[in-house]
Amino acid sequence: MTICFNCGKKKEDYEVWWNKLVIGITFNSEFQNNQTIRNMTDKSMMCHDCIKIIEKSIDKKNNL
Protein backbone atom coordinates (compact mmCIF):
# COMPACT_ATOMS: atom_id res chain seq x y z
CA MET A 1 0.00 0.00 0.00
CA THR A 2 1.23 3.46 -0.90
CA ILE A 3 0.66 6.61 1.15
CA CYS A 4 0.70 10.06 -0.42
CA PHE A 5 3.59 12.19 0.85
CA ASN A 6 1.45 15.33 0.73
CA CYS A 7 -2.07 14.41 1.91
CA GLY A 8 -1.63 10.95 3.46
CA LYS A 9 -4.17 9.26 1.16
CA LYS A 10 -3.66 5.49 0.92
CA LYS A 11 -3.75 3.65 -2.36
CA GLU A 12 -2.56 0.30 -3.62
CA ASP A 13 -1.92 1.38 -7.23
CA TYR A 14 1.69 2.47 -6.81
CA GLU A 15 2.54 2.30 -10.51
CA VAL A 16 -0.03 4.91 -11.58
CA TRP A 17 1.21 7.42 -9.02
CA TRP A 18 4.84 6.77 -9.88
CA ASN A 19 4.29 7.23 -13.63
CA LYS A 20 2.54 10.57 -13.12
CA LEU A 21 5.35 11.84 -10.91
CA VAL A 22 8.05 10.75 -13.34
CA ILE A 23 6.31 12.47 -16.24
CA GLY A 24 5.84 15.69 -14.27
CA ILE A 25 9.41 15.81 -13.01
CA THR A 26 10.95 14.80 -16.34
CA PHE A 27 9.11 17.20 -18.61
CA ASN A 28 8.42 20.23 -16.40
CA SER A 29 11.26 21.98 -14.60
CA GLU A 30 8.82 24.16 -12.66
CA PHE A 31 7.09 21.03 -11.36
CA GLN A 32 10.49 19.62 -10.46
CA ASN A 33 11.40 22.79 -8.56
CA ASN A 34 8.14 22.91 -6.57
CA GLN A 35 8.93 22.96 -2.85
CA THR A 36 6.69 19.98 -2.05
CA ILE A 37 8.32 17.92 -4.80
CA ARG A 38 11.78 18.97 -3.63
CA ASN A 39 10.99 17.83 -0.06
CA MET A 40 10.15 14.31 -1.21
CA THR A 41 12.64 11.52 -0.61
CA ASP A 42 13.45 8.75 -3.05
CA LYS A 43 10.88 6.58 -1.25
CA SER A 44 8.08 9.19 -1.21
CA MET A 45 5.02 8.99 -3.40
CA MET A 46 2.31 11.52 -4.26
CA CYS A 47 -1.30 10.91 -5.31
CA HIS A 48 -2.89 12.11 -8.53
CA ASP A 49 -4.97 14.78 -6.76
CA CYS A 50 -1.91 16.36 -5.14
CA ILE A 51 0.02 16.24 -8.43
CA LYS A 52 -2.88 18.04 -10.13
CA ILE A 53 -2.92 20.72 -7.41
CA ILE A 54 0.77 21.40 -8.01
CA GLU A 55 0.27 21.47 -11.78
CA LYS A 56 -2.63 23.95 -11.42
CA SER A 57 -0.55 26.23 -9.16
CA ILE A 58 2.23 26.23 -11.77
CA ASP A 59 -0.24 26.99 -14.57
CA LYS A 60 -1.78 29.81 -12.52
CA LYS A 61 1.67 31.26 -11.79
CA ASN A 62 2.63 31.13 -15.47
CA ASN A 63 -0.59 32.86 -16.58
CA LEU A 64 0.01 35.91 -14.37
N, CA, C and O atoms as CSV, one atom per row, in Angstrom:
chain,resi,resn,atom,element,x,y,z
A,1,MET,N,N,0.846,-1.183,0.000
A,1,MET,CA,C,0.000,0.000,0.000
A,1,MET,C,C,0.887,1.240,0.000
A,1,MET,O,O,1.907,1.289,0.687
A,2,THR,N,N,0.489,2.228,-0.769
A,2,THR,CA,C,1.234,3.465,-0.901
A,2,THR,C,C,0.499,4.587,-0.177
A,2,THR,O,O,-0.730,4.646,-0.201
A,3,ILE,N,N,1.236,5.460,0.455
A,3,ILE,CA,C,0.660,6.608,1.151
A,3,ILE,C,C,1.201,7.879,0.508
A,3,ILE,O,O,2.408,8.013,0.303
A,4,CYS,N,N,0.309,8.808,0.193
A,4,CYS,CA,C,0.703,10.064,-0.422
A,4,CYS,C,C,1.545,10.890,0.554
A,4,CYS,O,O,1.161,11.089,1.706
A,5,PHE,N,N,2.677,11.358,0.083
A,5,PHE,CA,C,3.593,12.195,0.852
A,5,PHE,C,C,2.925,13.490,1.300
A,5,PHE,O,O,3.216,13.998,2.383
A,6,ASN,N,N,2.045,14.018,0.483
A,6,ASN,CA,C,1.447,15.328,0.727
A,6,ASN,C,C,0.182,15.261,1.586
A,6,ASN,O,O,0.073,15.985,2.575
A,7,CYS,N,N,-0.770,14.405,1.223
A,7,CYS,CA,C,-2.068,14.405,1.914
A,7,CYS,C,C,-2.306,13.173,2.786
A,7,CYS,O,O,-3.243,13.161,3.583
A,8,GLY,N,N,-1.481,12.144,2.651
A,8,GLY,CA,C,-1.625,10.945,3.458
A,8,GLY,C,C,-2.623,9.934,2.926
A,8,GLY,O,O,-2.875,8.919,3.575
A,9,LYS,N,N,-3.199,10.190,1.747
A,9,LYS,CA,C,-4.168,9.263,1.161
A,9,LYS,C,C,-3.487,7.920,0.882
A,9,LYS,O,O,-2.339,7.880,0.440
A,10,LYS,N,N,-4.198,6.829,1.143
A,10,LYS,CA,C,-3.659,5.491,0.921
A,10,LYS,C,C,-4.197,4.938,-0.393
A,10,LYS,O,O,-5.366,5.119,-0.733
A,11,LYS,N,N,-3.326,4.269,-1.112
A,11,LYS,CA,C,-3.746,3.654,-2.362
A,11,LYS,C,C,-2.819,2.482,-2.664
A,11,LYS,O,O,-1.638,2.504,-2.317
A,12,GLU,N,N,-3.362,1.469,-3.306
A,12,GLU,CA,C,-2.563,0.298,-3.623
A,12,GLU,C,C,-1.958,0.367,-5.022
A,12,GLU,O,O,-1.090,-0.441,-5.352
A,13,ASP,N,N,-2.393,1.308,-5.846
A,13,ASP,CA,C,-1.923,1.385,-7.229
A,13,ASP,C,C,-0.678,2.267,-7.334
A,13,ASP,O,O,-0.730,3.382,-7.852
A,14,TYR,N,N,0.425,1.751,-6.838
A,14,TYR,CA,C,1.695,2.470,-6.808
A,14,TYR,C,C,2.144,2.909,-8.196
A,14,TYR,O,O,2.610,4.035,-8.371
A,15,GLU,N,N,2.007,2.025,-9.187
A,15,GLU,CA,C,2.541,2.296,-10.514
A,15,GLU,C,C,1.925,3.536,-11.154
A,15,GLU,O,O,2.637,4.313,-11.790
A,16,VAL,N,N,0.628,3.736,-11.002
A,16,VAL,CA,C,-0.028,4.910,-11.584
A,16,VAL,C,C,0.540,6.187,-10.978
A,16,VAL,O,O,0.856,7.126,-11.708
A,17,TRP,N,N,0.672,6.236,-9.670
A,17,TRP,CA,C,1.211,7.422,-9.022
A,17,TRP,C,C,2.639,7.671,-9.476
A,17,TRP,O,O,3.005,8.803,-9.791
A,18,TRP,N,N,3.434,6.633,-9.511
A,18,TRP,CA,C,4.842,6.775,-9.876
A,18,TRP,C,C,4.979,7.306,-11.307
A,18,TRP,O,O,5.791,8.199,-11.550
A,19,ASN,N,N,4.213,6.782,-12.244
A,19,ASN,CA,C,4.293,7.229,-13.626
A,19,ASN,C,C,3.936,8.701,-13.758
A,19,ASN,O,O,4.593,9.420,-14.512
A,20,LYS,N,N,2.923,9.168,-13.053
A,20,LYS,CA,C,2.536,10.572,-13.125
A,20,LYS,C,C,3.627,11.481,-12.560
A,20,LYS,O,O,3.888,12.552,-13.107
A,21,LEU,N,N,4.256,11.062,-11.481
A,21,LEU,CA,C,5.355,11.838,-10.909
A,21,LEU,C,C,6.539,11.911,-11.855
A,21,LEU,O,O,7.108,12.984,-12.057
A,22,VAL,N,N,6.912,10.791,-12.432
A,22,VAL,CA,C,8.055,10.753,-13.341
A,22,VAL,C,C,7.819,11.659,-14.532
A,22,VAL,O,O,8.714,12.403,-14.933
A,23,ILE,N,N,6.627,11.605,-15.100
A,23,ILE,CA,C,6.306,12.467,-16.244
A,23,ILE,C,C,6.394,13.931,-15.846
A,23,ILE,O,O,6.994,14.729,-16.567
A,24,GLY,N,N,5.808,14.300,-14.711
A,24,GLY,CA,C,5.841,15.686,-14.266
A,24,GLY,C,C,7.247,16.184,-14.020
A,24,GLY,O,O,7.602,17.282,-14.448
A,25,ILE,N,N,8.041,15.404,-13.345
A,25,ILE,CA,C,9.405,15.810,-13.014
A,25,ILE,C,C,10.292,15.828,-14.252
A,25,ILE,O,O,11.158,16.695,-14.372
A,26,THR,N,N,10.098,14.905,-15.158
A,26,THR,CA,C,10.946,14.805,-16.338
A,26,THR,C,C,10.694,15.930,-17.332
A,26,THR,O,O,11.636,16.473,-17.908
A,27,PHE,N,N,9.445,16.280,-17.534
A,27,PHE,CA,C,9.105,17.204,-18.613
A,27,PHE,C,C,8.763,18.619,-18.163
A,27,PHE,O,O,8.460,19.464,-19.005
A,28,ASN,N,N,8.801,18.903,-16.866
A,28,ASN,CA,C,8.417,20.228,-16.402
A,28,ASN,C,C,9.354,20.662,-15.280
A,28,ASN,O,O,9.238,20.196,-14.147
A,29,SER,N,N,10.279,21.554,-15.605
A,29,SER,CA,C,11.257,21.976,-14.603
A,29,SER,C,C,10.605,22.754,-13.467
A,29,SER,O,O,11.104,22.725,-12.342
A,30,GLU,N,N,9.510,23.444,-13.731
A,30,GLU,CA,C,8.820,24.161,-12.661
A,30,GLU,C,C,8.167,23.179,-11.691
A,30,GLU,O,O,8.152,23.417,-10.483
A,31,PHE,N,N,7.636,22.093,-12.207
A,31,PHE,CA,C,7.094,21.032,-11.362
A,31,PHE,C,C,8.216,20.442,-10.519
A,31,PHE,O,O,8.051,20.226,-9.319
A,32,GLN,N,N,9.332,20.188,-11.137
A,32,GLN,CA,C,10.490,19.616,-10.455
A,32,GLN,C,C,10.985,20.538,-9.343
A,32,GLN,O,O,11.441,20.059,-8.305
A,33,ASN,N,N,10.902,21.833,-9.542
A,33,ASN,CA,C,11.395,22.794,-8.559
A,33,ASN,C,C,10.363,23.189,-7.510
A,33,ASN,O,O,10.662,24.000,-6.633
A,34,ASN,N,N,9.158,22.635,-7.579
A,34,ASN,CA,C,8.139,22.908,-6.571
A,34,ASN,C,C,8.639,22.451,-5.205
A,34,ASN,O,O,9.235,21.381,-5.088
A,35,GLN,N,N,8.401,23.252,-4.178
A,35,GLN,CA,C,8.933,22.959,-2.850
A,35,GLN,C,C,8.457,21.612,-2.308
A,35,GLN,O,O,9.240,20.888,-1.692
A,36,THR,N,N,7.201,21.269,-2.523
A,36,THR,CA,C,6.690,19.981,-2.050
A,36,THR,C,C,7.419,18.839,-2.739
A,36,THR,O,O,7.815,17.873,-2.087
A,37,ILE,N,N,7.599,18.938,-4.038
A,37,ILE,CA,C,8.317,17.915,-4.797
A,37,ILE,C,C,9.762,17.820,-4.309
A,37,ILE,O,O,10.297,16.724,-4.149
A,38,ARG,N,N,10.381,18.960,-4.077
A,38,ARG,CA,C,11.776,18.967,-3.630
A,38,ARG,C,C,11.954,18.359,-2.239
A,38,ARG,O,O,13.034,17.863,-1.919
A,39,ASN,N,N,10.914,18.391,-1.413
A,39,ASN,CA,C,10.992,17.825,-0.064
A,39,ASN,C,C,10.777,16.317,-0.035
A,39,ASN,O,O,10.975,15.683,1.001
A,40,MET,N,N,10.376,15.741,-1.155
A,40,MET,CA,C,10.152,14.307,-1.207
A,40,MET,C,C,11.479,13.556,-1.180
A,40,MET,O,O,12.492,14.041,-1.683
A,41,THR,N,N,11.459,12.368,-0.586
A,41,THR,CA,C,12.639,11.516,-0.613
A,41,THR,C,C,12.514,10.538,-1.774
A,41,THR,O,O,11.507,10.539,-2.482
A,42,ASP,N,N,13.511,9.720,-1.968
A,42,ASP,CA,C,13.448,8.748,-3.052
A,42,ASP,C,C,12.420,7.652,-2.794
A,42,ASP,O,O,12.103,6.882,-3.701
A,43,LYS,N,N,11.904,7.570,-1.594
A,43,LYS,CA,C,10.876,6.581,-1.255
A,43,LYS,C,C,9.477,7.195,-1.167
A,43,LYS,O,O,8.499,6.472,-0.974
A,44,SER,N,N,9.373,8.509,-1.304
A,44,SER,CA,C,8.084,9.190,-1.207
A,44,SER,C,C,7.254,8.977,-2.465
A,44,SER,O,O,7.781,8.728,-3.549
A,45,MET,N,N,5.947,9.083,-2.289
A,45,MET,CA,C,5.023,8.985,-3.405
A,45,MET,C,C,3.949,10.048,-3.225
A,45,MET,O,O,3.664,10.458,-2.099
A,46,MET,N,N,3.351,10.497,-4.325
A,46,MET,CA,C,2.314,11.520,-4.260
A,46,MET,C,C,1.125,11.083,-5.113
A,46,MET,O,O,1.296,10.540,-6.204
A,47,CYS,N,N,-0.088,11.328,-4.598
A,47,CYS,CA,C,-1.297,10.907,-5.306
A,47,CYS,C,C,-1.620,11.839,-6.475
A,47,CYS,O,O,-1.094,12.948,-6.575
A,48,HIS,N,N,-2.482,11.366,-7.338
A,48,HIS,CA,C,-2.886,12.107,-8.528
A,48,HIS,C,C,-3.486,13.471,-8.167
A,48,HIS,O,O,-3.179,14.470,-8.816
A,49,ASP,N,N,-4.330,13.517,-7.145
A,49,ASP,CA,C,-4.970,14.781,-6.762
A,49,ASP,C,C,-3.931,15.822,-6.350
A,49,ASP,O,O,-4.040,16.987,-6.735
A,50,CYS,N,N,-2.940,15.421,-5.583
A,50,CYS,CA,C,-1.908,16.361,-5.144
A,50,CYS,C,C,-1.021,16.798,-6.312
A,50,CYS,O,O,-0.603,17.954,-6.379
A,51,ILE,N,N,-0.739,15.879,-7.224
A,51,ILE,CA,C,0.022,16.237,-8.426
A,51,ILE,C,C,-0.745,17.284,-9.222
A,51,ILE,O,O,-0.156,18.259,-9.689
A,52,LYS,N,N,-2.060,17.091,-9.383
A,52,LYS,CA,C,-2.879,18.042,-10.134
A,52,LYS,C,C,-2.910,19.415,-9.456
A,52,LYS,O,O,-2.904,20.437,-10.144
A,53,ILE,N,N,-2.943,19.456,-8.137
A,53,ILE,CA,C,-2.924,20.725,-7.409
A,53,ILE,C,C,-1.630,21.475,-7.705
A,53,ILE,O,O,-1.649,22.684,-7.936
A,54,ILE,N,N,-0.519,20.769,-7.699
A,54,ILE,CA,C,0.768,21.402,-8.008
A,54,ILE,C,C,0.784,21.890,-9.449
A,54,ILE,O,O,1.227,23.007,-9.717
A,55,GLU,N,N,0.310,21.071,-10.379
A,55,GLU,CA,C,0.269,21.475,-11.780
A,55,GLU,C,C,-0.595,22.720,-11.973
A,55,GLU,O,O,-0.220,23.622,-12.722
A,56,LYS,N,N,-1.747,22.777,-11.305
A,56,LYS,CA,C,-2.629,23.946,-11.416
A,56,LYS,C,C,-1.963,25.194,-10.846
A,56,LYS,O,O,-2.113,26.280,-11.406
A,57,SER,N,N,-1.234,25.059,-9.746
A,57,SER,CA,C,-0.555,26.226,-9.160
A,57,SER,C,C,0.536,26.734,-10.096
A,57,SER,O,O,0.765,27.941,-10.179
A,58,ILE,N,N,1.208,25.835,-10.797
A,58,ILE,CA,C,2.235,26.233,-11.771
A,58,ILE,C,C,1.579,26.934,-12.952
A,58,ILE,O,O,2.060,27.973,-13.404
A,59,ASP,N,N,0.480,26.371,-13.456
A,59,ASP,CA,C,-0.241,26.992,-14.572
A,59,ASP,C,C,-0.733,28.385,-14.191
A,59,ASP,O,O,-0.617,29.326,-14.977
A,60,LYS,N,N,-1.280,28.515,-12.991
A,60,LYS,CA,C,-1.776,29.807,-12.520
A,60,LYS,C,C,-0.635,30.814,-12.429
A,60,LYS,O,O,-0.792,31.967,-12.830
A,61,LYS,N,N,0.493,30.394,-11.911
A,61,LYS,CA,C,1.668,31.258,-11.788
A,61,LYS,C,C,2.155,31.714,-13.169
A,61,LYS,O,O,2.527,32.874,-13.348
A,62,ASN,N,N,2.152,30.810,-14.127
A,62,ASN,CA,C,2.629,31.133,-15.468
A,62,ASN,C,C,1.669,32.032,-16.242
A,62,ASN,O,O,2.091,32.719,-17.172
A,63,ASN,N,N,0.397,32.041,-15.880
A,63,ASN,CA,C,-0.587,32.855,-16.583
A,63,ASN,C,C,-0.695,34.260,-16.015
A,63,ASN,O,O,-1.464,35.070,-16.530
A,64,LEU,N,N,0.061,34.570,-14.960
A,64,LEU,CA,C,0.005,35.906,-14.368
A,64,LEU,C,C,0.730,36.918,-15.197
A,64,LEU,O,O,0.776,38.093,-14.834
